Amino acid sequence: MGETTRKPANTDAVTSRVIRAAGGHEAELTALAGELGLGGLVPVLLSEVLFRADPAPVRVPSLVELVVEHDGQRSSHVLRVAADQPPTPSDEPPDQAVMRVEYRLTDLARELFGPPRDRQSGVRGTRMFPYAPQDGGVPALLEFFAAEVPYPVFLHSVFQATEVVLSGCASRPPDLERLAVKHFSDKWGGLHWFTPHYDRHFRALRGAEVRVLEIGIGGYGHPEAGGGSLKMWKHYFPRGHVFGLDIFDKSHLDEQRITTLRGDQSDPEQLVGIARRHGPFDVVIDDGSHVNEHIRTSFRTLFPFVRPGGRYVIEDLWTAFCPGFGGAEDPARHQGTSLGLLKSLVDALQDEERPPASGEPDVAPAIRGALTGLHVYHNIAFLEKGRNDEGGVPAWVPRSIDALVPPGTS
C-alpha cells in the first residue's frame, strides 16, 4: 500500500514561507508581503482565521467585515457569524456589516504566525456600524433590528460577533482541553485524559515551527470520519505542520497545515520513505493500530527521525494486556509488548553505567544514545530525544559502599 497525498503543494509552500518570515525580522515579512501582495497572502491568512475562530452564543446573526490593507490596497471579506457556529464567508454586501476589523497585511500575518503572545491592543482598527451615516442619524440597520429584538440584545450580539472574528486572529492558542473538545478529539473528556500530560511535555514546543506526525487518524473504516486530533494539533501549534498517517485514505481531511498520508505503520520501508520525505519530526504520536508489534516496529523505525529535543509518544498502553492486540495478560510475558519496550528503555537510559560483561542490551545503539528521558503515565508514555552521552560515572569511583565508606568509619 503506497503513501498518497492529494493536497496542492503550493498552499503549504506559501504557508511555510509566511510562518518563517513571521517568526523572523520585520524586514523578512515586509519583503514577503511585497513579493506576494494581498492576492498571495490573504487566502492563507483568511483560512487560518476561519479555522481558529471560536464560536459564541450570538443571539442575532451578524456580519463582520474583515479588511486587510497593504501598499494602498484593501482586501475586504464579509464574514457571517451565527449562534454557536464558526464564521463563514458571506456574499452579502459590506454595507450590512455591524463591525469592520482592519489589519495591515504584515500585522495580521505576525498575529497569526509569529511566536505566540498574549492578545494586545494597537494591532488592528475597528469601526462599529462602519457604513452608518455620520450626520448623527440612526443607522437603518439599527431601525431594522429594533423591530425584531431589543437594542441591548442586538448590541451585545455585535460585540460577540466581533469577538468571534478576533478570536481567529490571535496567535496564542487556547488550553488543550478546550481544543480537544472543540475539534472532537478523544484525548480528553471521556475515554482518555491525556491532554494535561501532552501540554506538560509539548508546551516548550508550542511557539516553534514544528512538524508533527500522528499515526492513526481515527474513524477506522469510515471514509469521512476522524481527523479531530489533527485539527487539535494544528490549533495547538499555530506555527506547525501536522501530518496524519492512516491505513485508510483520509485525504478529504487535507487542508492548510494538515497533510494526510496513507500507509501501514507495520511496514518499516514505508515509514522510512515517509520520514525521509516529510521529516525529520519534532513530535511523533503513535495512536495507530495499538497492536503491540506495530508499536514496537514504528518506534524502532521512526525514533531516529525525531529531531533532538523532540518527543515520541505512545498511547493506549492497555493493549499490552490484550492477547487480541498481541499482548499478554501475564506481565511476566510482556517482553514483546509496548510495556516490555518501555521497560527495556529504562535500562537503555542507563546504558553508560552497564558493565561490559552484562551482555548486549535489547535496544539498538542509535536509540540508546539518543534517548534522554522517559515519562510513563496511565496508558501513555513520552520519550525525549537528545544526546545521552554524559560519560557515565568514572571507573575510579568505588563500586561498593564498603570501598567508599570503610566499615567502622564514623
C-alpha positions as CSV (number, residue, x, y, z in Angstrom):
1,M,0.0,0.0,0.0
2,G,1.6,3.3,-1.1
3,E,1.6,6.7,0.6
4,T,-0.5,9.3,-1.2
5,T,-1.3,13.0,-0.7
6,R,-3.8,15.0,-2.7
7,K,-3.4,18.5,-1.3
8,P,-1.9,21.1,-3.7
9,A,1.7,21.7,-2.7
10,N,1.6,25.5,-3.4
11,T,-0.6,26.2,-0.3
12,D,1.8,24.5,2.0
13,A,4.8,26.2,0.4
14,V,3.3,29.7,0.8
15,T,2.2,28.9,4.4
16,S,5.7,27.7,5.3
17,R,7.2,30.9,3.9
18,V,4.7,33.1,5.9
19,I,5.4,31.2,9.1
20,R,9.2,31.5,8.7
21,A,9.0,35.2,7.8
22,A,6.5,36.0,10.6
23,G,8.9,34.4,13.1
24,G,11.9,36.4,11.9
25,H,13.0,40.0,11.4
26,E,10.3,42.5,10.3
27,A,12.3,43.1,7.1
28,E,11.7,39.4,6.0
29,L,7.9,39.7,6.5
30,T,7.8,43.1,4.7
31,A,9.8,41.6,1.8
32,L,7.5,38.6,1.5
33,A,4.4,40.9,1.6
34,G,5.9,43.0,-1.2
35,E,6.6,39.9,-3.2
36,L,3.2,38.1,-2.8
37,G,0.9,41.0,-2.0
38,L,-2.7,40.7,-0.9
39,G,-3.6,38.2,-3.5
40,G,-0.8,35.8,-2.5
41,L,-1.1,36.1,1.3
42,V,-4.7,36.9,2.2
43,P,-6.1,33.4,1.2
44,V,-3.6,31.8,3.6
45,L,-4.4,34.3,6.4
46,L,-8.2,34.1,6.0
47,S,-8.2,30.3,6.0
48,E,-6.3,30.4,9.3
49,V,-8.7,33.0,10.8
50,L,-11.8,30.9,9.9
51,F,-10.1,27.8,11.4
52,R,-9.1,29.3,14.7
53,A,-12.2,31.3,15.4
54,D,-14.2,30.2,18.5
55,P,-18.0,30.0,18.1
56,A,-20.0,32.1,20.6
57,P,-23.7,32.1,21.6
58,V,-24.6,35.0,19.3
59,R,-28.3,35.8,19.8
60,V,-28.6,37.8,16.5
61,P,-26.7,36.6,13.4
62,S,-24.4,39.4,12.3
63,L,-22.0,40.3,9.5
64,V,-18.4,41.4,10.3
65,E,-16.2,42.8,7.6
66,L,-12.5,41.9,7.8
67,V,-10.3,44.3,5.8
68,V,-6.6,43.6,5.1
69,E,-4.6,46.6,3.8
70,H,-1.2,46.7,2.0
71,D,0.5,49.3,0.0
72,G,-2.6,51.4,-0.5
73,Q,-4.8,48.5,-1.5
74,R,-7.6,46.8,0.5
75,S,-8.9,43.3,0.5
76,S,-12.4,43.1,2.0
77,H,-14.1,39.9,3.3
78,V,-17.6,39.8,4.8
79,L,-18.0,37.1,7.4
80,R,-21.3,35.8,8.8
81,V,-21.4,34.9,12.5
82,A,-24.3,32.9,13.8
83,A,-25.1,31.3,17.1
84,D,-22.5,28.6,18.1
85,Q,-21.1,28.5,14.6
86,P,-17.6,29.4,13.3
87,P,-17.7,32.4,11.0
88,T,-18.3,31.7,7.3
89,P,-17.6,33.8,4.2
90,S,-20.7,35.6,3.0
91,D,-21.8,37.1,-0.3
92,E,-23.8,39.8,1.4
93,P,-22.7,43.4,0.8
94,P,-20.3,45.1,3.2
95,D,-22.8,47.8,4.0
96,Q,-24.7,45.3,6.1
97,A,-21.7,44.7,8.4
98,V,-22.1,45.6,12.1
99,M,-18.4,45.9,12.6
100,R,-15.3,46.4,10.5
101,V,-12.0,44.9,11.6
102,E,-8.9,46.3,9.8
103,Y,-5.4,44.9,9.8
104,R,-2.3,45.7,7.9
105,L,-1.1,42.7,6.0
106,T,2.1,42.2,7.9
107,D,0.4,42.8,11.3
108,L,-2.2,40.1,10.6
109,A,0.5,37.7,9.4
110,R,2.5,38.2,12.5
111,E,-0.5,37.9,14.8
112,L,-1.4,34.5,13.2
113,F,2.0,33.0,12.5
114,G,4.5,34.9,14.7
115,P,5.6,33.5,18.1
116,P,2.5,33.2,20.3
117,R,1.9,36.2,22.6
118,D,-0.9,37.5,24.7
119,R,-3.6,39.4,22.8
120,Q,-3.0,43.1,22.8
121,S,-4.5,46.4,21.6
122,G,-2.8,48.5,19.0
123,V,-2.5,45.9,16.2
124,R,-5.9,46.5,14.5
125,G,-8.5,49.1,13.7
126,T,-12.2,48.6,14.4
127,R,-15.3,50.5,13.3
128,M,-18.7,49.8,14.7
129,F,-21.5,50.2,12.1
130,P,-18.9,51.3,9.6
131,Y,-21.4,52.2,6.9
132,A,-23.8,54.2,9.2
133,P,-24.3,57.9,8.3
134,Q,-22.0,60.3,10.0
135,D,-24.6,63.0,10.5
136,G,-26.0,61.6,13.8
137,G,-28.9,59.8,12.2
138,V,-29.9,56.3,13.3
139,P,-28.4,53.6,11.1
140,A,-31.0,51.8,9.0
141,L,-29.6,48.6,10.3
142,L,-30.5,49.5,13.9
143,E,-34.0,50.5,12.9
144,F,-34.5,47.2,11.2
145,F,-33.3,45.1,14.1
146,A,-35.1,47.3,16.7
147,A,-38.4,45.8,15.4
148,E,-37.1,42.3,15.9
149,V,-35.0,42.3,19.1
150,P,-34.3,44.6,22.0
151,Y,-31.5,47.1,21.3
152,P,-29.3,45.8,24.2
153,V,-29.6,42.2,22.9
154,F,-28.6,43.3,19.4
155,L,-25.7,45.4,20.6
156,H,-24.4,42.5,22.7
157,S,-24.6,40.3,19.6
158,V,-22.4,42.8,17.8
159,F,-19.8,42.5,20.5
160,Q,-20.0,38.7,20.4
161,A,-19.7,38.5,16.7
162,T,-16.7,40.8,16.7
163,E,-15.0,38.7,19.3
164,V,-15.7,35.5,17.3
165,V,-13.7,37.0,14.4
166,L,-11.0,38.4,16.6
167,S,-10.5,35.1,18.3
168,G,-9.4,33.7,15.0
169,C,-6.8,36.5,14.6
170,A,-4.8,35.6,17.7
171,S,-1.6,33.6,17.9
172,R,-2.0,32.5,21.5
173,P,-3.6,29.1,21.3
174,P,-6.3,28.1,23.9
175,D,-6.0,25.4,26.5
176,L,-5.5,22.0,25.1
177,E,-8.5,20.5,26.8
178,R,-10.7,23.1,25.2
179,L,-9.2,22.4,21.8
180,A,-9.8,18.6,22.2
181,V,-13.5,19.3,22.9
182,K,-13.8,21.8,20.1
183,H,-12.2,19.6,17.5
184,F,-13.8,16.3,18.7
185,S,-10.6,14.6,19.7
186,D,-10.9,11.7,22.2
187,K,-7.7,12.6,24.0
188,W,-9.8,14.4,26.7
189,G,-13.2,14.2,28.3
190,G,-14.3,10.6,28.5
191,L,-12.3,7.6,27.2
192,H,-8.9,9.3,27.8
193,W,-7.5,12.0,30.0
194,F,-4.2,12.7,28.1
195,T,-4.2,16.4,27.4
196,P,-2.7,17.6,30.8
197,H,0.3,15.3,30.1
198,Y,0.5,16.4,26.5
199,D,0.5,20.1,27.5
200,R,3.2,19.5,30.1
201,H,5.5,17.8,27.6
202,F,4.7,19.9,24.5
203,R,4.4,23.4,26.0
204,A,8.0,24.2,25.3
205,L,7.5,23.5,21.6
206,R,4.3,25.4,21.2
207,G,5.7,28.5,19.6
208,A,8.1,26.7,17.3
209,E,7.8,25.8,13.6
210,V,7.2,22.2,14.5
211,R,6.5,19.2,12.3
212,V,4.1,16.7,13.9
213,L,3.4,13.2,12.8
214,E,0.4,11.3,14.3
215,I,0.0,7.6,13.4
216,G,-3.8,6.9,13.3
217,I,-6.3,9.5,12.1
218,G,-9.4,7.8,13.5
219,G,-12.7,6.9,12.1
220,Y,-11.5,3.4,11.3
221,G,-13.1,2.3,8.0
222,H,-15.5,5.2,7.8
223,P,-14.1,7.4,5.0
224,E,-15.5,10.7,6.2
225,A,-14.7,10.2,9.9
226,G,-11.7,11.0,12.0
227,G,-9.2,13.8,12.0
228,G,-10.2,15.5,15.3
229,S,-6.7,15.2,16.8
230,L,-5.0,16.5,13.7
231,K,-7.1,19.7,13.9
232,M,-6.4,19.9,17.6
233,W,-2.7,19.8,17.0
234,K,-2.9,22.3,14.1
235,H,-4.7,24.7,16.5
236,Y,-2.3,24.0,19.5
237,F,0.8,24.5,17.4
238,P,-0.1,27.8,15.5
239,R,3.2,27.7,13.5
240,G,3.3,23.9,12.9
241,H,2.5,21.5,10.1
242,V,0.6,18.3,11.1
243,F,0.9,15.0,9.2
244,G,-1.5,12.2,9.8
245,L,-0.7,8.6,8.8
246,D,-3.5,6.0,8.4
247,I,-4.0,2.7,6.6
248,F,-7.2,4.2,5.1
249,D,-7.5,7.1,2.7
250,K,-8.2,10.2,4.7
251,S,-7.3,12.8,2.1
252,H,-10.6,14.6,2.5
253,L,-9.1,16.0,5.7
254,D,-6.2,17.7,3.9
255,E,-6.2,21.4,4.4
256,Q,-3.8,24.2,5.2
257,R,-1.1,22.9,7.6
258,I,-2.7,19.4,7.6
259,T,-1.4,16.7,5.3
260,T,-2.7,13.1,5.4
261,L,-0.6,10.2,4.4
262,R,-1.7,6.7,3.5
263,G,0.5,3.9,4.7
264,D,1.0,0.9,7.1
265,Q,2.7,1.5,10.4
266,S,3.9,-2.1,10.5
267,D,5.9,-1.6,7.2
268,P,9.4,-0.2,8.1
269,E,10.1,0.6,4.4
270,Q,7.0,2.8,4.1
271,L,7.8,4.5,7.4
272,V,11.3,5.3,6.3
273,G,10.0,6.7,3.0
274,I,7.5,8.9,4.8
275,A,10.1,10.2,7.3
276,R,12.6,11.0,4.5
277,R,10.0,12.9,2.6
278,H,8.3,14.8,5.4
279,G,10.6,14.6,8.4
280,P,12.5,15.0,10.5
281,F,9.7,15.4,13.0
282,D,9.6,17.3,16.3
283,V,6.8,15.1,17.5
284,V,5.6,11.6,16.7
285,I,2.5,10.2,18.3
286,D,1.5,6.6,17.9
287,D,-2.2,6.4,18.2
288,G,-2.5,3.8,15.4
289,S,-3.5,0.2,15.4
290,H,-2.4,-0.4,19.1
291,V,-1.1,-3.8,18.0
292,N,2.0,-4.3,20.2
293,E,4.3,-5.4,17.4
294,H,3.2,-2.5,15.3
295,I,4.0,-0.1,18.2
296,R,7.5,-1.6,18.5
297,T,8.1,-1.5,14.7
298,S,7.0,2.1,14.4
299,F,9.2,3.2,17.4
300,R,12.3,1.4,16.1
301,T,11.9,2.9,12.7
302,L,10.7,6.4,13.4
303,F,12.6,7.4,16.6
304,P,15.8,8.1,14.6
305,F,13.8,10.6,12.6
306,V,12.8,12.7,15.6
307,R,14.8,15.9,16.0
308,P,16.9,16.4,19.1
309,G,14.7,18.0,21.7
310,G,11.6,16.3,20.2
311,R,9.1,13.9,21.7
312,Y,7.9,10.4,20.8
313,V,4.6,9.4,22.3
314,I,2.9,6.0,22.7
315,E,-0.8,5.9,23.5
316,D,-3.1,3.1,24.7
317,L,-0.6,1.0,26.7
318,W,-3.5,-1.1,27.9
319,T,-3.3,-3.3,24.9
320,A,-0.1,-4.8,26.3
321,F,-2.5,-6.9,28.4
322,C,-4.7,-7.9,25.5
323,P,-3.8,-11.1,23.5
324,G,-6.1,-9.8,20.7
325,F,-3.6,-7.0,20.2
326,G,-0.5,-9.2,20.6
327,G,-0.3,-8.5,24.3
328,A,-0.2,-10.9,27.3
329,E,-2.4,-10.9,30.4
330,D,0.6,-12.0,32.5
331,P,3.1,-9.1,33.0
332,A,5.9,-11.5,33.2
333,R,5.4,-12.2,29.5
334,H,5.4,-8.6,28.3
335,Q,8.8,-8.8,26.6
336,G,7.2,-8.3,23.1
337,T,4.7,-5.7,24.1
338,S,4.6,-1.9,24.4
339,L,5.2,-2.1,28.1
340,G,8.1,-4.5,27.5
341,L,9.6,-1.9,25.2
342,L,9.3,0.8,27.8
343,K,10.8,-1.4,30.5
344,S,13.8,-2.1,28.2
345,L,14.1,1.6,27.6
346,V,14.5,2.3,31.3
347,D,17.7,0.2,31.1
348,A,18.7,1.9,27.9
349,L,18.6,5.3,29.6
350,Q,21.3,4.0,32.0
351,D,23.3,2.3,29.2
352,E,26.6,4.1,30.1
353,E,26.5,2.5,33.5
354,R,26.1,-1.0,32.2
355,P,29.1,-3.2,33.0
356,P,30.9,-4.6,29.9
357,A,30.2,-8.2,31.0
358,S,26.5,-7.7,31.3
359,G,25.8,-8.6,27.6
360,E,24.3,-6.7,24.7
361,P,21.2,-4.7,25.6
362,D,17.9,-5.2,23.7
363,V,17.7,-1.6,22.4
364,A,19.7,-0.6,19.3
365,P,22.7,1.7,20.0
366,A,21.2,4.5,17.9
367,I,18.2,4.6,20.2
368,R,20.2,4.1,23.4
369,G,22.5,7.0,22.6
370,A,19.6,9.4,21.8
371,L,17.0,8.6,24.5
372,T,17.3,11.2,27.3
373,G,14.0,10.9,29.1
374,L,11.1,8.6,29.7
375,H,7.8,9.6,31.4
376,V,5.1,7.0,31.8
377,Y,1.5,7.7,32.9
378,H,-1.7,5.7,32.8
379,N,-2.0,4.5,29.2
380,I,0.5,6.9,27.7
381,A,4.3,7.4,27.6
382,F,6.5,10.3,26.5
383,L,10.1,9.7,25.2
384,E,12.5,12.5,24.9
385,K,15.1,12.7,22.1
386,G,18.6,14.2,22.6
387,R,22.2,13.1,23.2
388,N,22.6,10.6,26.0
389,D,26.4,11.0,26.3
390,E,27.4,12.2,29.8
391,G,30.3,9.8,30.1
392,G,28.9,7.7,33.0
393,V,30.2,7.5,36.5
394,P,34.1,7.3,36.1
395,A,35.7,3.9,36.7
396,W,37.8,5.2,39.6
397,V,34.6,5.9,41.6
398,P,34.2,3.0,44.1
399,R,31.5,0.4,43.2
400,S,30.7,-0.6,46.8
401,I,29.6,1.2,49.9
402,D,32.4,-0.5,51.9
403,A,35.0,0.8,49.5
404,L,33.5,4.3,49.7
405,V,33.0,4.3,53.4
406,P,35.1,1.5,55.1
407,P,33.4,-0.4,57.9
408,G,33.9,1.2,61.3
409,T,34.3,4.7,59.9
410,S,32.3,7.2,61.9
